Amino acid sequence: MLNFSFSDIKFTRNSSGPGVVVAGEIHNQMGNNFSSVAFRLTIFLRNTVLANATVVINAFPARQSRTFEKTIDDINYVDGLEKALRCEIYPESAY
């Protein structure tokens, strides 16, 4: 079973166009090094799914952390939206 944790997940306005930027940190809790790990991000407003995205982390060593940033163009940013959004992150594949 894959074991990753996530922290410092933040939503901000995309400075170069429409959309929301999701950023945070992913921690490899395992004793395995991975060449590549794909994570599924599901963005919710309350209990409604607004968007899905994939983040790929390459060269992910055991017990290390990596930051990520992903622009979600499907969500139009409005002031205060970052307080209402939540993100669930799941590992999809690793090798």
Secondary structure, 3 states (H helix, E strand, C coil): CCCEEEEEEEEEECCCCCCEEEEEEEEECCCCCEEEEEEEEEEEECCEEEEEEEEEEEEECCCCEEEEEEEECCCCCCCCHHHHEEEEEEEEEEC
